[in-house]
C-alpha cells in the first residue's frame, strides 16, 4: 500500500444514499460505531470490488433484522469513491499486525487488571462458518486509536484501517480461496475522500424515482429500530 496513492473503493448502501453522495447533497458518511464492527469505528468500504459491495448491500436489504448497516437499505446500490490516505493501519502488512498485537497485549492486561473480561470474536450462530461477531478486534482497534490520541504529545491518528478477510465457502474442496473474500477499509478521516462517482452502468435517479425510493426507505425506518439478530450471512462485512 503506497501512502498517498489514489485508491478506488466502493460503499454498499441504499440507492438514495448513493445519489446523495454522488450529487453532493450528502457531504460524507457517518462513521459506524458498533461493538461488532470488524475494523473499529469508521465509514466502511470494499477496496476495488463493486460486486462485493453490492452483495453486502443486498444482504442488508434481504436481512433487515440482522442490522448489518446503521440504517436500512430499501433499494441496494453502490457508491464509488476515490481515497487518498497518508496514514494507514494496514493489517495486510507486518507493521500493521505488530501494531495490533502490541495494542492487544496492553489492552488485555488492562482489562484483566480491572477484573473485566476480554471481549471475544465469535460466530453469530452455531451454524456460522464465518466469525462475523468481532467484538475483540473492534475493542482493540478502538483502544489503539484512543491510546494514540491520549499520548503526550498525541501520536498522529490513523486515517484508515485496512484488512483482508477470507469469507464464505471455499471455491474448491482444498482451495485457499473463499467465495466472498475481500479487502475492507474503515475510513476515519473524511478529508481523505477526493470524490464520489457512480459505478459503470449506473445512472442517477430521476426526481420521481428518487422520491419513490425515499418513500420505500422511510417505510423501513420504524421496523429497523428493533435489536440486531446475531445470525449467519456470508455476505456480511
N, C-alpha and C positions, 0 to 999 in steps of 0.2 A: 504494500500500500504506500504510494508516494504521497507524502504530505503536501497538501495544497493542490493536488491534481483534481481536475473536474471528474465527477463521478455521477453516473446516471442511476437513479433509484426510482422505485415505484411504491405507491401507497394505496392499499386496498381500502375502499370507502364507499359511502353512498354516492350516487351519481350527482346529487345536489352539492355535496361537499367537493367533488371533483370540479364541477363547473364554477363553484365559488372560488376555489383556489386558482384555477386557470384564468378566470376573468378578473381576478384581483379583488372581488368582493370580500374574500377571506384572506387575510394577510399571512397567516401561519396556522399550523395545527396546535391544538392544546396538547401538552405533554401528558402521556398516560402515567398514572402513578398507582398502579395496583400492586399488591404484595406478591402477585404471582408473575408479574412481567419478567420475561426471560433475561433482559439486559438492564433491568433497573428503570428508573424514571426516564422518559423521553418520548419523542414522536417516532413511531416505528415505520421502517421502510424495508423493502426487499431490494437487494442490490442487483441491478441488471436483469431482472426477471419479471416481466409484466404478467406472464401467465401465472406465476406463483402468487403474485399479489392479488390477481383476480380470484384464484382458488380460495384464498383467505377471505376475501370479501363475500364470496358465495357461501363459504362455511358459516360465517357470521350471520348471513341472511337466513340460511336454512336452519340454524340452531340458535334462535334468539335467547333462549333460556340459559345458554352456556356463557353468555356475556363475554365473547371474545373481544368486543370493542366497547368503549365507554358509551357510545351512542349507537342506536340500532342502525342497521343497513336494510333499507326497503328495496333499493334497486342497486345491486352490486356494480361497481365500476372501479376504475383505476386512474389515479392521477400520477403523472410523471414529474420528476424534479431533478434538477442538476445541483449537486452539492460541491462545495469546496471547503474541505476541512483541514485545518492546520494542526490540530491536536487530537489524536486518536488514542483510545484504549482498544487496541486491536487484539482480540483473543485468538486470531489465527497466527499470531507470532509468539515466539518465546518470550519476548519482552512483556507482552500483554499477559501471558499465562503466569509469569513470575510476579507481576504486579498484583494480579488477582490472588495468587497463592499466599503472598505475604499479607495482603489485606485480610484474607480468611483467617490466618493464624492469629492475628491480633484481635479480630472481631470475635472469634470463637472463645479466645482466652478471656475477653472482657465479659461475654455472656456467662461463661462458667463461673467467673469470679462474683458475678452478681446473682448467681443461683438461678439464672434464666436458661431455658432450653435453647439450643442452637436450631434454627429452622432447618427443615429438610426438603429436598426435592422429592417428589413422589408422583407415581401415576395418578391420573384423575379418577380411575376406577380399577376394579380388579381385572378387567379385560383389556386395560390400556396397554398397548405395545410401545407407546411413546411416553416419556416423562414430561407431561405438559405442565404440571403444577410445580413451578420452580421457585419456591419461597426462599431457599437457601441462596441461590445465585442472586436473586433480587436483593436480598438483605445485604449481601457482601458488596455488590455494586453500589448500593445506596450508601452504605457505611464508607466505602472508599471515597466517593465523591464528597461526602460531608467531612471526612478526615482531611482531605487535601485543602478544603476551604477553611478549616479551622487551624491550620498551621500558622505559625508566626515567623516570617511573613507567609501568607497563603500561597500554596503551590498553584501554578496555572491550572485551570479546570480542563478536564477533557471535554471537548465539544461534542464528541460522539463515541459510542461503544459499538464495536463491530465483532461479529462472531459467525461461524459456520455451524450448521446443525444438520445432522443426519436425522431424517424423519420419514415415517411411512414404512410400508413394506419394502423388502429387498426386491430389486428389479429382476433378480435371478437367484436361485437357491443358495449359492455360495458367494454371491456378489457382495462387494463392499459398498455398492451404490443403492440408495433408497429413493423411493418414488417422489418424495416431497422434500428432498434435501434442498437447502437454500442458505444464502448469506443474508443475515439480518443486521439492520443498523438501528440503534436507538440514538436519535439526534437530540442533543441537549441545548444547542445554540442555533436559534432560527436565523441568525445572521449568516450561517453557512449556506443557506439556500440562495442560489443565484437566480432561480426562476422555476416556474411550473409550466408543464406542457401536456397536451393531450397525446396519449399513445397513438401509434399509427392506426388509422382506420376509424378512430373515434371522432365524434362531432359534438360541439356544444348543443345542448338542448335549446329548442325554441322557447319563447316565453311561456307559451301554453304548456309545452311538455315539462318545463321546469316547475310550473305551478302544480301540475298533476303529480309529479314525483315528490314534491314537497308535501302535498296532501297525504300521499301514501306513507311518507316518513312520519308525519305528525300522528298518524293513527297508531303507530307502533310505540310512541314515546311512553304512554301510560303503562302499557304492559311491560316495558323494558325496565321498570323500576323494581321488578322482582329480584330476589337474591340470585346470584350466579349458581348454576348447577355444575358440579365438577364431574364431567363425563368425557369420554374419549371422542376426539375427532382429529384425524391425521393431518388435516389441512390447517389446523390452528397454528399460530406462530411458533 
